[in-house]
Amino acid sequence: TQMYASGGWGADERFVLSGQGKLAASLVTTSAHFETPCGAYANVNLDRYLLRFTGDPKYGDNMERVLFNGMLAALPMQPDGKTFYYSDYRSGTKKAYFRDAWPCCSGTYAQITADYPLDIYVHDKQGLYVNLFTPSRVQWRQEKQSVTVEQTTTYPETDTTMLTVHTKSPIRFALHVRVPGWTAKPVTVKIDNQLAPVKAEPGTFLEIERDWREGDTVEVTIPLTLRFEAIAPESPDRKALMYGPLLLVALSAKPVVLEGDKATVDILEQPGALPTFRTQDGMTNFLPFYKVKFQNYTTYLSVR
């Protein structure tokens, strides 16, 4: 009820009362919108525990959001203790380092980075759960047998991930893959390059249970689409532009106004390796927040 599109929260390190327009008001009253490394560290730890306790993939969705748009959007630590502290969501702002060296966020920056491997996979007696999509390898024991799954992907710069099973002898287990709740188009699954009729509803873990052999592959395609997200229900005209899990910011030193909710049809993808976009008139370019360095940017747009 009080989360920015980045997954961040806590303007001025305080919660706000929901339903009173205070989150939208914070876009002009402060530059301290999300205490990023510390807040993201707490956020991801809570998501991890709740995911393990409940099995609900919405906690994986939230983890993905805050990792891409919070931690990966933070400026890198500097040897002299300069640390990225607050994410700033004002119009026309720039990223900046905190005024003091070695603040608390310098410690949690290292902690959350060290914890990345804990967030990608979980497993139970039945098999493996793939929570995040990133190049990685996981090895565990299934019925006293060692099994390895290798994940190959450039997500979210592309929409496909490939999982390859490595096992010395055939073994049966269930492979679950998170289907994000934001998914607007059908997810497709291929097993050993053959299209598979696997149920893959948004906001669930798809399940493939079978006998696995060395070299078996699973290719999952999760289409990424544009959408707007209002900052709060009571402020429907202040919206962030999202592309799958990614917060897109306008490279603009001033407020950006778009006409109508259908404005996404006027936003075109730019050719190239990264998910970059521009308005049809060419006046405004959009870039994932984690790709922004020291350019002026605007996070929330006026959509009317």
C-alpha positions as CSV (number, residue, x, y, z in Angstrom):
1,T,0.0,0.0,0.0
2,Q,3.0,2.3,0.2
3,M,5.6,0.9,-2.1
4,Y,7.2,2.8,-5.0
5,A,7.4,1.0,-8.4
6,S,11.1,0.2,-7.7
7,G,10.1,-2.0,-4.7
8,G,11.5,0.7,-2.4
9,W,9.5,2.2,0.5
10,G,9.9,4.5,3.5
11,A,10.2,8.1,2.4
12,D,12.6,9.8,4.9
13,E,12.9,6.4,6.5
14,R,9.4,6.5,7.7
15,F,6.2,4.8,6.8
16,V,3.2,6.9,5.7
17,L,-0.5,6.6,6.2
18,S,-2.1,5.0,3.2
19,G,-4.9,6.5,1.2
20,Q,-4.0,10.1,1.9
21,G,-1.8,11.0,-1.1
22,K,1.3,11.1,1.1
23,L,3.4,8.8,-1.1
24,A,2.8,11.0,-4.2
25,A,3.4,14.1,-2.1
26,S,6.8,12.7,-1.1
27,L,7.9,13.0,-4.8
28,V,8.3,16.8,-4.2
29,T,8.8,17.0,-0.4
30,T,12.0,14.9,-0.1
31,S,14.9,13.4,-2.0
32,A,15.3,10.5,0.5
33,H,12.8,8.1,-0.9
34,F,14.4,4.7,-0.3
35,E,17.3,3.8,2.0
36,T,18.4,1.4,-0.7
37,P,21.1,-1.1,0.5
38,C,19.7,-1.3,4.1
39,G,16.1,-1.3,3.0
40,A,16.7,-3.8,0.2
41,Y,18.7,-6.1,2.5
42,A,15.8,-6.2,5.0
43,N,13.2,-6.5,2.2
44,V,15.0,-9.4,0.5
45,N,15.6,-11.3,3.7
46,L,11.9,-11.1,4.6
47,D,10.9,-12.1,1.1
48,R,13.3,-15.1,1.3
49,Y,11.9,-16.3,4.6
50,L,8.2,-15.8,3.6
51,L,8.9,-17.6,0.2
52,R,10.3,-20.6,2.1
53,F,7.5,-20.7,4.7
54,T,4.6,-20.2,2.4
55,G,5.7,-21.2,-1.1
56,D,3.9,-18.2,-2.4
57,P,5.7,-16.8,-5.5
58,K,4.6,-13.2,-4.9
59,Y,7.5,-12.9,-2.5
60,G,9.8,-13.9,-5.3
61,D,8.2,-11.3,-7.5
62,N,8.8,-8.6,-4.8
63,M,12.4,-9.8,-4.3
64,E,13.1,-9.6,-8.1
65,R,11.7,-6.1,-8.2
66,V,13.7,-4.7,-5.4
67,L,16.9,-6.4,-6.5
68,F,16.7,-5.0,-10.1
69,N,15.4,-1.5,-9.3
70,G,16.9,-1.1,-5.9
71,M,20.3,-2.8,-5.4
72,L,21.3,-3.0,-9.1
73,A,20.3,0.6,-9.5
74,A,22.6,1.7,-6.6
75,L,25.9,3.3,-7.5
76,P,28.9,1.1,-6.8
77,M,30.8,1.3,-3.5
78,Q,34.0,3.3,-3.6
79,P,37.3,2.5,-1.8
80,D,37.2,5.6,0.3
81,G,33.8,4.7,1.8
82,K,31.5,6.7,-0.5
83,T,28.3,4.8,-0.6
84,F,25.0,5.1,-2.4
85,Y,22.4,5.6,0.3
86,Y,19.0,7.0,-0.9
87,S,17.3,6.3,-4.1
88,D,15.7,9.6,-5.3
89,Y,12.5,9.5,-7.3
90,R,11.9,13.2,-7.9
91,S,11.6,14.6,-11.4
92,G,14.8,15.6,-13.2
93,T,17.1,14.4,-10.4
94,K,20.4,12.6,-10.5
95,K,21.9,9.7,-8.5
96,A,24.4,10.8,-5.9
97,Y,26.6,9.4,-3.1
98,F,25.8,9.9,0.6
99,R,27.6,12.9,2.3
100,D,29.3,10.7,4.9
101,A,31.8,7.9,4.3
102,W,31.1,4.4,5.6
103,P,27.4,4.8,6.5
104,C,25.2,1.8,7.5
105,C,24.5,1.1,3.8
106,S,28.1,0.3,3.2
107,G,27.7,-2.7,5.4
108,T,24.4,-4.0,4.1
109,Y,25.5,-3.4,0.5
110,A,28.1,-6.1,1.1
111,Q,25.7,-8.4,3.0
112,I,23.0,-8.4,0.3
113,T,25.6,-9.0,-2.4
114,A,26.9,-12.0,-0.5
115,D,23.4,-13.3,-0.1
116,Y,22.5,-13.3,-3.9
117,P,23.1,-17.1,-4.2
118,L,20.6,-17.8,-1.5
119,D,17.8,-16.0,-3.5
120,I,18.0,-17.9,-6.8
121,Y,16.9,-21.4,-5.8
122,V,15.1,-23.3,-3.0
123,H,14.4,-27.0,-2.8
124,D,12.3,-29.5,-0.9
125,K,11.9,-33.3,-0.8
126,Q,10.1,-33.2,-4.2
127,G,12.6,-31.1,-6.1
128,L,13.9,-27.7,-7.1
129,Y,12.3,-24.2,-7.3
130,V,13.7,-21.6,-9.6
131,N,13.0,-18.3,-8.1
132,L,15.3,-15.8,-9.9
133,F,16.5,-15.8,-13.5
134,T,20.2,-15.3,-13.7
135,P,23.2,-17.2,-15.0
136,S,24.0,-19.7,-12.2
137,R,24.5,-23.4,-11.2
138,V,22.9,-25.2,-8.3
139,Q,23.8,-28.6,-6.9
140,W,21.8,-30.5,-4.3
141,R,21.1,-34.1,-3.3
142,Q,17.8,-35.6,-4.5
143,E,17.1,-39.0,-2.9
144,K,20.8,-39.4,-2.0
145,Q,21.9,-38.6,-5.6
146,S,23.8,-35.5,-6.6
147,V,21.9,-33.3,-9.2
148,T,23.1,-30.1,-10.8
149,V,21.0,-27.6,-12.8
150,E,22.7,-24.9,-14.8
151,Q,20.8,-21.8,-15.8
152,T,21.7,-19.8,-18.9
153,T,20.0,-16.5,-19.6
154,T,20.4,-12.8,-20.3
155,Y,17.1,-12.0,-18.6
156,P,15.7,-9.3,-18.3
157,E,17.5,-8.0,-21.4
158,T,15.8,-11.0,-23.1
159,D,12.7,-12.9,-22.0
160,T,14.0,-16.5,-22.0
161,T,15.9,-18.7,-19.6
162,M,17.4,-22.2,-20.3
163,L,17.8,-24.8,-17.5
164,T,20.0,-27.8,-18.2
165,V,20.0,-30.9,-15.9
166,H,23.2,-32.7,-15.1
167,T,22.9,-36.1,-13.4
168,K,25.0,-39.3,-13.6
169,S,21.9,-41.5,-13.8
170,P,18.1,-40.9,-14.5
171,I,16.3,-39.5,-11.5
172,R,12.7,-38.3,-10.9
173,F,12.0,-34.9,-9.3
174,A,9.8,-31.9,-9.8
175,L,11.2,-28.7,-11.3
176,H,9.3,-25.6,-10.5
177,V,9.8,-22.2,-12.2
178,R,8.3,-18.9,-10.9
179,V,5.8,-17.4,-13.3
180,P,5.7,-13.7,-12.3
181,G,2.4,-12.1,-11.4
182,W,3.0,-9.2,-13.8
183,T,3.0,-11.6,-16.8
184,A,0.5,-10.3,-19.3
185,K,1.1,-12.8,-22.2
186,P,1.2,-16.6,-22.2
187,V,4.4,-18.2,-20.9
188,T,5.8,-20.9,-23.2
189,V,7.8,-23.9,-22.1
190,K,10.0,-26.2,-24.2
191,I,11.4,-29.5,-22.9
192,D,14.4,-30.7,-25.0
193,N,13.4,-28.2,-27.7
194,Q,9.8,-29.5,-27.9
195,L,6.9,-27.3,-27.0
196,A,5.4,-28.7,-23.8
197,P,1.7,-28.3,-22.6
198,V,2.7,-27.1,-19.1
199,K,0.3,-25.0,-17.0
200,A,2.0,-21.7,-16.4
201,E,-0.4,-19.2,-14.7
202,P,0.8,-15.8,-13.6
203,G,1.6,-15.7,-9.9
204,T,2.4,-19.4,-9.6
205,F,5.2,-21.8,-9.9
206,L,4.9,-23.9,-13.0
207,E,5.7,-27.6,-12.3
208,I,7.4,-30.2,-14.4
209,E,7.7,-33.6,-12.8
210,R,9.4,-36.3,-14.7
211,D,12.4,-38.6,-15.0
212,W,15.4,-36.4,-15.8
213,R,18.5,-37.5,-17.7
214,E,21.8,-36.0,-18.3
215,G,21.5,-33.0,-20.7
216,D,17.8,-32.6,-20.5
217,T,16.8,-28.9,-21.0
218,V,13.9,-26.7,-20.1
219,E,13.5,-23.4,-21.9
220,V,11.0,-21.0,-20.4
221,T,9.9,-17.8,-22.2
222,I,8.3,-15.1,-20.1
223,P,7.2,-12.2,-22.4
224,L,8.1,-8.8,-21.1
225,T,5.5,-6.1,-21.8
226,L,5.1,-2.4,-21.0
227,R,2.6,-1.2,-18.4
228,F,1.9,1.7,-16.1
229,E,1.8,1.5,-12.3
230,A,0.2,4.3,-10.3
231,I,2.1,5.4,-7.2
232,A,-1.1,4.8,-5.2
233,P,-4.8,4.3,-5.9
234,E,-5.6,7.8,-4.7
235,S,-3.0,9.3,-7.1
236,P,-3.9,7.6,-10.4
237,D,-2.3,10.3,-12.6
238,R,1.3,9.8,-11.2
239,K,2.6,6.6,-12.9
240,A,5.8,4.8,-13.4
241,L,6.5,2.9,-16.6
242,M,7.4,-0.7,-16.1
243,Y,8.8,-3.4,-18.5
244,G,8.3,-6.7,-16.9
245,P,10.1,-6.4,-13.5
246,L,12.0,-3.3,-14.6
247,L,11.4,0.3,-13.7
248,L,11.9,2.5,-16.7
249,V,12.9,6.1,-16.1
250,A,12.6,9.0,-18.5
251,L,16.0,10.6,-19.3
252,S,14.7,14.0,-18.6
253,A,15.7,17.0,-16.4
254,K,12.1,18.1,-16.1
255,P,8.6,16.5,-15.5
256,V,7.2,14.3,-18.2
257,V,3.6,14.4,-19.3
258,L,2.0,11.7,-21.4
259,E,-1.6,11.8,-22.7
260,G,-3.9,8.9,-21.8
261,D,-3.5,5.5,-20.3
262,K,-3.0,4.1,-23.8
263,A,0.2,6.1,-24.0
264,T,2.2,2.8,-23.9
265,V,1.2,2.3,-27.5
266,D,3.1,5.5,-28.3
267,I,6.3,4.2,-26.6
268,L,8.5,2.3,-29.0
269,E,11.4,-0.1,-28.3
270,Q,14.8,1.1,-29.5
271,P,16.9,-1.3,-31.4
272,G,19.9,-2.7,-29.5
273,A,20.9,-5.1,-26.8
274,L,19.2,-3.3,-23.9
275,P,15.5,-2.8,-23.3
276,T,15.4,0.9,-24.1
277,F,12.4,2.9,-25.3
278,R,11.4,6.3,-26.6
279,T,8.1,8.1,-27.2
280,Q,6.8,8.1,-30.8
281,D,7.6,11.7,-31.3
282,G,11.2,11.0,-30.2
283,M,11.2,13.6,-27.5
284,T,11.7,11.3,-24.5
285,N,13.9,8.3,-24.0
286,F,13.4,5.6,-21.3
287,L,16.1,3.4,-19.8
288,P,16.0,0.8,-17.0
289,F,16.8,2.5,-13.7
290,Y,19.7,0.1,-13.1
291,K,21.4,1.3,-16.4
292,V,21.3,5.0,-15.3
293,K,24.5,6.4,-14.0
294,F,24.7,10.2,-13.6
295,Q,22.1,11.3,-16.2
296,N,19.1,13.4,-15.2
297,Y,16.1,11.2,-14.9
298,T,12.4,11.3,-14.0
299,T,10.8,8.3,-12.3
300,Y,7.1,9.2,-12.2
301,L,5.2,10.5,-15.1
302,S,2.0,12.6,-15.3
303,V,-0.4,10.5,-17.3
304,R,-3.6,12.2,-18.1
